[in-house]
Amino acid sequence: MSFDETNFDDNGEAPLPEESNNNRTFLVAVGILGGIILISVACLTGVWFFGSRNSASVQQTEVANAAITTATANAVNETVNRAITATFEASILPTATTTFTITPTSPVGVASSTPTPDPAFAGLNGTSIAQTATIGAAYTQAALAALSTVPPTSTALPNTGFADEFGLPGIVVMALAFVIVILLARRLRTSPETIR
């Protein structure tokens, strides 16, 4: 045989080596994988069974806590609203004060050029003292309400996993499909029929 010949057929002179039918290693590996799958299914069933008992009581506790938090927030809001309303009403209602009668007297001194501030508008930028006090009281009550309110925290786990999308039945079906593919691939690879 030289390099110029293009016929590479050996006319059956070199038979293919026979494969042994000893699949013990493969069967052990399949048995281990099957055992792992069965143990996983048993564990998941146990978690589902024992978890479903506690979920009703946890859900009732969460509903009760939400109702208490809502009632507390509503009570704080009502208190703040009442205080702000009372302060506003006090600022717009006339007060019962005694009015002094002005007795005419002759001026003693000469008028000065210094302006006299109006006591009703002694705040900044011409705001009245009553308005400044109302806003200050509202801010104080809002700050106290913010300190006494406990922010809600989430105790639920996120639903962002592979198992959350497909669920337990989907994972079991996929595992069985993979085992079937492995078995079929092994069976087709070791088929005794060869094409001549």
BALOBA-1460 file (C-alpha; in Angstrom, 3 decimals):
// residues 196
<rec num="1" residu="m" x="0.000" y="0.000" z="0.000"/>
<rec num="2" residu="s" x="1.453" y="3.283" z="-1.066"/>
<rec num="3" residu="f" x="0.407" y="6.828" z="-0.410"/>
<rec num="4" residu="d" x="-0.979" y="7.166" z="-3.917"/>
<rec num="5" residu="e" x="-3.724" y="4.608" z="-3.370"/>
<rec num="6" residu="t" x="-7.106" y="6.041" z="-2.383"/>
<rec num="7" residu="n" x="-8.710" y="2.756" z="-1.384"/>
<rec num="8" residu="f" x="-8.706" y="2.549" z="2.378"/>
<rec num="9" residu="d" x="-11.033" y="-0.448" z="2.653"/>
<rec num="10" residu="d" x="-9.314" y="-3.307" z="4.453"/>
<rec num="11" residu="n" x="-11.906" y="-5.835" z="3.235"/>
<rec num="12" residu="g" x="-12.774" y="-6.900" z="6.736"/>
<rec num="13" residu="e" x="-9.252" y="-7.978" z="7.661"/>
<rec num="14" residu="a" x="-9.258" y="-6.206" z="11.015"/>
<rec num="15" residu="p" x="-12.458" y="-6.991" z="12.931"/>
<rec num="16" residu="l" x="-13.781" y="-4.570" z="15.505"/>
<rec num="17" residu="p" x="-12.946" y="-5.426" z="19.094"/>
<rec num="18" residu="e" x="-15.792" y="-6.967" z="20.999"/>
<rec num="19" residu="e" x="-17.342" y="-4.985" z="23.793"/>
<rec num="20" residu="s" x="-17.925" y="-6.680" z="27.067"/>
<rec num="21" residu="n" x="-21.432" y="-6.726" z="28.453"/>
<rec num="22" residu="n" x="-20.201" y="-5.840" z="31.918"/>
<rec num="23" residu="n" x="-22.281" y="-2.747" z="32.726"/>
<rec num="24" residu="r" x="-21.747" y="-2.968" z="36.444"/>
<rec num="25" residu="t" x="-20.177" y="0.512" z="36.743"/>
<rec num="26" residu="f" x="-22.973" y="2.087" z="34.755"/>
<rec num="27" residu="l" x="-25.655" y="0.327" z="36.789"/>
<rec num="28" residu="v" x="-24.012" y="1.459" z="40.035"/>
<rec num="29" residu="a" x="-23.925" y="5.067" z="38.785"/>
<rec num="30" residu="v" x="-27.586" y="4.895" z="37.699"/>
<rec num="31" residu="g" x="-28.516" y="3.391" z="41.071"/>
<rec num="32" residu="i" x="-26.728" y="6.183" z="42.942"/>
<rec num="33" residu="l" x="-28.391" y="8.893" z="40.832"/>
<rec num="34" residu="g" x="-31.796" y="7.238" z="41.238"/>
<rec num="35" residu="g" x="-31.280" y="7.039" z="45.001"/>
<rec num="36" residu="i" x="-30.375" y="10.716" z="45.147"/>
<rec num="37" residu="i" x="-33.518" y="11.588" z="43.191"/>
<rec num="38" residu="l" x="-35.708" y="9.438" z="45.465"/>
<rec num="39" residu="i" x="-34.203" y="10.948" z="48.615"/>
<rec num="40" residu="s" x="-34.704" y="14.447" z="47.185"/>
<rec num="41" residu="v" x="-38.351" y="13.719" z="46.361"/>
<rec num="42" residu="a" x="-38.895" y="12.327" z="49.879"/>
<rec num="43" residu="c" x="-37.310" y="15.423" z="51.455"/>
<rec num="44" residu="l" x="-39.341" y="17.802" z="49.301"/>
<rec num="45" residu="t" x="-42.526" y="15.921" z="50.171"/>
<rec num="46" residu="g" x="-41.687" y="16.222" z="53.879"/>
<rec num="47" residu="v" x="-41.016" y="19.949" z="53.573"/>
<rec num="48" residu="w" x="-44.276" y="20.467" z="51.702"/>
<rec num="49" residu="f" x="-46.286" y="18.395" z="54.190"/>
<rec num="50" residu="f" x="-44.865" y="19.972" z="57.342"/>
<rec num="51" residu="g" x="-44.653" y="23.440" z="55.781"/>
<rec num="52" residu="s" x="-48.339" y="23.489" z="54.838"/>
<rec num="53" residu="r" x="-49.345" y="23.035" z="58.480"/>
<rec num="54" residu="n" x="-47.455" y="26.127" z="59.599"/>
<rec num="55" residu="s" x="-48.382" y="28.330" z="56.662"/>
<rec num="56" residu="a" x="-51.969" y="28.840" z="57.863"/>
<rec num="57" residu="s" x="-50.874" y="30.017" z="61.313"/>
<rec num="58" residu="v" x="-48.130" y="32.214" z="59.843"/>
<rec num="59" residu="q" x="-50.623" y="33.755" z="57.434"/>
<rec num="60" residu="q" x="-53.087" y="34.458" z="60.264"/>
<rec num="61" residu="t" x="-50.306" y="36.068" z="62.316"/>
<rec num="62" residu="e" x="-49.290" y="38.250" z="59.370"/>
<rec num="63" residu="v" x="-52.888" y="39.363" z="58.819"/>
<rec num="64" residu="a" x="-53.255" y="40.220" z="62.516"/>
<rec num="65" residu="n" x="-49.967" y="42.153" z="62.526"/>
<rec num="66" residu="a" x="-51.023" y="44.056" z="59.404"/>
<rec num="67" residu="a" x="-54.356" y="44.966" z="61.031"/>
<rec num="68" residu="i" x="-52.610" y="46.195" z="64.184"/>
<rec num="69" residu="t" x="-50.119" y="48.240" z="62.147"/>
<rec num="70" residu="t" x="-52.919" y="49.761" z="60.077"/>
<rec num="71" residu="a" x="-54.934" y="50.620" z="63.199"/>
<rec num="72" residu="t" x="-51.879" y="52.238" z="64.798"/>
<rec num="73" residu="a" x="-51.140" y="54.294" z="61.680"/>
<rec num="74" residu="n" x="-54.769" y="55.402" z="61.453"/>
<rec num="75" residu="a" x="-54.787" y="56.428" z="65.131"/>
<rec num="76" residu="v" x="-51.584" y="58.445" z="64.710"/>
<rec num="77" residu="n" x="-52.961" y="60.113" z="61.581"/>
<rec num="78" residu="e" x="-56.207" y="60.976" z="63.358"/>
<rec num="79" residu="t" x="-54.307" y="62.488" z="66.299"/>
<rec num="80" residu="v" x="-52.136" y="64.586" z="63.990"/>
<rec num="81" residu="n" x="-55.186" y="65.723" z="62.005"/>
<rec num="82" residu="r" x="-57.025" y="66.760" z="65.174"/>
<rec num="83" residu="a" x="-54.044" y="68.690" z="66.476"/>
<rec num="84" residu="i" x="-53.477" y="70.502" z="63.194"/>
<rec num="85" residu="t" x="-57.185" y="71.315" z="62.892"/>
<rec num="86" residu="a" x="-57.319" y="72.610" z="66.467"/>
<rec num="87" residu="t" x="-54.265" y="74.767" z="65.915"/>
<rec num="88" residu="f" x="-55.663" y="76.166" z="62.678"/>
<rec num="89" residu="e" x="-59.059" y="76.890" z="64.231"/>
<rec num="90" residu="a" x="-57.386" y="78.614" z="67.143"/>
<rec num="91" residu="s" x="-55.462" y="80.848" z="64.778"/>
<rec num="92" residu="i" x="-58.504" y="81.984" z="62.744"/>
<rec num="93" residu="l" x="-61.106" y="82.362" z="65.484"/>
<rec num="94" residu="p" x="-61.231" y="85.710" z="67.280"/>
<rec num="95" residu="t" x="-60.150" y="85.613" z="70.855"/>
<rec num="96" residu="a" x="-62.133" y="87.088" z="73.692"/>
<rec num="97" residu="t" x="-59.890" y="89.912" z="74.824"/>
<rec num="98" residu="t" x="-60.798" y="93.120" z="76.540"/>
<rec num="99" residu="t" x="-60.486" y="96.165" z="74.409"/>
<rec num="100" residu="f" x="-59.083" y="99.245" z="75.934"/>
<rec num="101" residu="t" x="-60.632" y="102.549" z="75.174"/>
<rec num="102" residu="i" x="-58.210" y="105.056" z="73.895"/>
<rec num="103" residu="t" x="-58.201" y="108.267" z="75.832"/>
<rec num="104" residu="p" x="-57.094" y="111.205" z="73.818"/>
<rec num="105" residu="t" x="-53.980" y="112.835" z="75.149"/>
<rec num="106" residu="s" x="-51.817" y="115.483" z="73.750"/>
<rec num="107" residu="p" x="-48.594" y="114.335" z="72.183"/>
<rec num="108" residu="v" x="-45.588" y="114.969" z="74.323"/>
<rec num="109" residu="g" x="-42.772" y="114.037" z="72.039"/>
<rec num="110" residu="v" x="-41.881" y="114.412" z="68.407"/>
<rec num="111" residu="a" x="-42.611" y="111.536" z="66.038"/>
<rec num="112" residu="s" x="-39.593" y="109.356" z="65.456"/>
<rec num="113" residu="s" x="-38.584" y="107.789" z="62.152"/>
<rec num="114" residu="t" x="-38.164" y="104.299" z="63.622"/>
<rec num="115" residu="p" x="-40.950" y="101.947" z="62.469"/>
<rec num="116" residu="t" x="-42.769" y="100.021" z="65.153"/>
<rec num="117" residu="p" x="-43.108" y="96.307" z="64.356"/>
<rec num="118" residu="d" x="-46.589" y="94.851" z="64.318"/>
<rec num="119" residu="p" x="-46.757" y="92.171" z="67.052"/>
<rec num="120" residu="a" x="-49.097" y="90.016" z="64.935"/>
<rec num="121" residu="f" x="-46.465" y="89.706" z="62.155"/>
<rec num="122" residu="a" x="-43.265" y="89.293" z="64.130"/>
<rec num="123" residu="g" x="-42.208" y="86.099" z="62.283"/>
<rec num="124" residu="l" x="-39.818" y="85.744" z="59.380"/>
<rec num="125" residu="n" x="-40.760" y="87.214" z="56.021"/>
<rec num="126" residu="g" x="-44.008" y="88.649" z="57.293"/>
<rec num="127" residu="t" x="-45.544" y="85.362" z="58.501"/>
<rec num="128" residu="s" x="-47.688" y="85.535" z="61.560"/>
<rec num="129" residu="i" x="-46.657" y="83.995" z="64.839"/>
<rec num="130" residu="a" x="-49.755" y="81.795" z="64.844"/>
<rec num="131" residu="q" x="-48.884" y="80.324" z="61.427"/>
<rec num="132" residu="t" x="-45.316" y="79.644" z="62.507"/>
<rec num="133" residu="a" x="-46.537" y="77.947" z="65.688"/>
<rec num="134" residu="t" x="-49.020" y="75.828" z="63.713"/>
<rec num="135" residu="i" x="-46.367" y="74.605" z="61.305"/>
<rec num="136" residu="g" x="-43.951" y="73.925" z="64.176"/>
<rec num="137" residu="a" x="-46.582" y="71.899" z="66.036"/>
<rec num="138" residu="a" x="-47.395" y="69.898" z="62.898"/>
<rec num="139" residu="y" x="-43.719" y="69.097" z="62.285"/>
<rec num="140" residu="t" x="-43.246" y="68.054" z="65.907"/>
<rec num="141" residu="q" x="-46.233" y="65.719" z="65.826"/>
<rec num="142" residu="a" x="-45.178" y="64.235" z="62.488"/>
<rec num="143" residu="a" x="-41.681" y="63.588" z="63.863"/>
<rec num="144" residu="l" x="-43.098" y="61.886" z="66.950"/>
<rec num="145" residu="a" x="-45.387" y="59.761" z="64.771"/>
<rec num="146" residu="a" x="-42.445" y="58.747" z="62.562"/>
<rec num="147" residu="l" x="-40.432" y="57.691" z="65.622"/>
<rec num="148" residu="s" x="-43.227" y="55.599" z="67.086"/>
<rec num="149" residu="t" x="-44.140" y="53.841" z="63.830"/>
<rec num="150" residu="v" x="-42.198" y="50.647" z="63.180"/>
<rec num="151" residu="p" x="-41.422" y="50.225" z="59.479"/>
<rec num="152" residu="p" x="-42.699" y="46.932" z="58.056"/>
<rec num="153" residu="t" x="-40.109" y="44.315" z="57.164"/>
<rec num="154" residu="s" x="-40.493" y="41.536" z="54.665"/>
<rec num="155" residu="t" x="-40.070" y="37.974" z="55.893"/>
<rec num="156" residu="a" x="-41.097" y="36.256" z="52.672"/>
<rec num="157" residu="l" x="-38.534" y="34.667" z="50.398"/>
<rec num="158" residu="p" x="-38.216" y="35.998" z="46.865"/>
<rec num="159" residu="n" x="-39.808" y="34.053" z="44.018"/>
<rec num="160" residu="t" x="-36.825" y="34.254" z="41.692"/>
<rec num="161" residu="g" x="-35.532" y="30.742" z="41.196"/>
<rec num="162" residu="f" x="-35.643" y="27.920" z="38.717"/>
<rec num="163" residu="a" x="-37.880" y="25.846" z="40.998"/>
<rec num="164" residu="d" x="-40.280" y="28.773" z="41.456"/>
<rec num="165" residu="e" x="-40.841" y="29.006" z="37.707"/>
<rec num="166" residu="f" x="-41.393" y="25.307" z="36.970"/>
<rec num="167" residu="g" x="-42.449" y="23.924" z="40.338"/>
<rec num="168" residu="l" x="-41.855" y="20.500" z="41.835"/>
<rec num="169" residu="p" x="-43.734" y="18.425" z="39.220"/>
<rec num="170" residu="g" x="-41.777" y="20.036" z="36.407"/>
<rec num="171" residu="i" x="-38.463" y="19.290" z="38.087"/>
<rec num="172" residu="v" x="-39.421" y="15.648" z="38.712"/>
<rec num="173" residu="v" x="-40.497" y="15.202" z="35.074"/>
<rec num="174" residu="m" x="-37.257" y="16.761" z="33.859"/>
<rec num="175" residu="a" x="-35.178" y="14.501" z="36.129"/>
<rec num="176" residu="l" x="-36.967" y="11.408" z="34.832"/>
<rec num="177" residu="a" x="-36.493" y="12.610" z="31.256"/>
<rec num="178" residu="f" x="-32.748" y="12.990" z="31.841"/>
<rec num="179" residu="v" x="-32.521" y="9.476" z="33.288"/>
<rec num="180" residu="i" x="-34.375" y="8.090" z="30.250"/>
<rec num="181" residu="v" x="-32.013" y="9.969" z="27.907"/>
<rec num="182" residu="i" x="-29.014" y="8.540" z="29.753"/>
<rec num="183" residu="l" x="-30.387" y="5.010" z="29.544"/>
<rec num="184" residu="l" x="-31.264" y="5.343" z="25.850"/>
<rec num="185" residu="a" x="-27.861" y="6.819" z="25.003"/>
<rec num="186" residu="r" x="-26.143" y="3.954" z="26.798"/>
<rec num="187" residu="r" x="-28.353" y="1.381" z="25.094"/>
<rec num="188" residu="l" x="-27.802" y="2.822" z="21.621"/>
<rec num="189" residu="r" x="-24.060" y="3.077" z="22.152"/>
<rec num="190" residu="t" x="-23.690" y="-0.556" z="23.169"/>
<rec num="191" residu="s" x="-25.991" y="-2.073" z="20.529"/>
<rec num="192" residu="p" x="-24.446" y="-5.284" z="19.157"/>
<rec num="193" residu="e" x="-25.473" y="-4.528" z="15.574"/>
<rec num="194" residu="t" x="-22.741" y="-3.019" z="13.444"/>
<rec num="195" residu="i" x="-23.056" y="-1.879" z="9.849"/>
<rec num="196" residu="r" x="-20.646" y="-3.604" z="7.425"/>
